[in-house]
């Protein structure tokens, strides 16, 4: 098993590594100790060649007779894509989606956790919402700078998206997961992931019609 961390992996490779790890966690719960590239490939609709290429890229090669050792592969993927000290996230917008994301993600990853939420609804601020403290949006900059937060999940209304994203950038946030329907433009040193459920459903609707 390789121990050298690659300097820079393509974003799509990191995505697949995260998905491999999710499958591997399920395999551990099922009592599996080894898994083959064709098994991972089938569960992700990939080719075995793609799986082997990804894992060789992080310095791991399995055995032809036994495949990959599940726990070893989980450990290596963690070393590659997790931060040594762990990272904490904020969620901005605690409507139904923000609360659902927060509740779902709680406890899912050891090195990645949601630390706090922000909203402008005074019925939600200065109290615990979905298991985490919720503060007023105007406190984002102070909190981010004090706690060293670098990642934010954005689940506010479309009308508030640009104003809130501006606050996040001014606070020094370097990674934004945008769940709103409003596309964002960010500086080159900020990483942006945009997810629009409408687009995903429209794609599926087109494919199955």
Steps between C-alpha positions, in 0.01 A plus 500: 500500500646834399556775757589802289221751458466636146549875479182568305221267395236595243167597655318211331752253643445637851124463443543136405732433796231634733244273332734201524539565872122513548469160332790364705337613826187309396716197421654511848152509654414194291806317630703507175877507539598512132348650187587482130526784250212355296277508811575867567457575131159334481368691801611832349424435134868526413744269325740289708782673309385839633490368857848350473633820343359714784641276771839470333505881488497507881757224524281197566496177303309191603576137447360307206377220724361700794429844356528797736511481880197708597630648827840585351336676208267698729800611705699608195212692343457680834866598502469634146181704513456587870673781684733382778338728757151469359286778355182663621220637284227759537152478349340830398122484477314276743178440313383147424798424274762643735362303794476182293861528381622571852312206652607262221869589516531484879751230595556384141873584490756514777712779347215715362227649717239776497589747775226762478214640296393851406163650414325838507183365661500613863287195587801281415801706612673471837368150555572140402356400162542146360752429775735794441512864615332746262613865484388807308641538150664828602730300730652290220823697461570510873433128543695387193807703595488392864444129430715468188215375280574465129195313359135609478182330378260753350128422525343848511219632279586602141444866586758489781763290320724775364498709817578199719771367267661845516503475880661156478774623268565807717527269801775299327307186406698299241250228410127539429245224434214689335160332535309802374366535146711813442838449326791667678821658378790479743869602494755253363625409847153393616368151420135480398273197470148564375213257539157563352243227559279638220779456245566145622132408478466660156796293380337182630165597349665548160687168522193294589237668281 
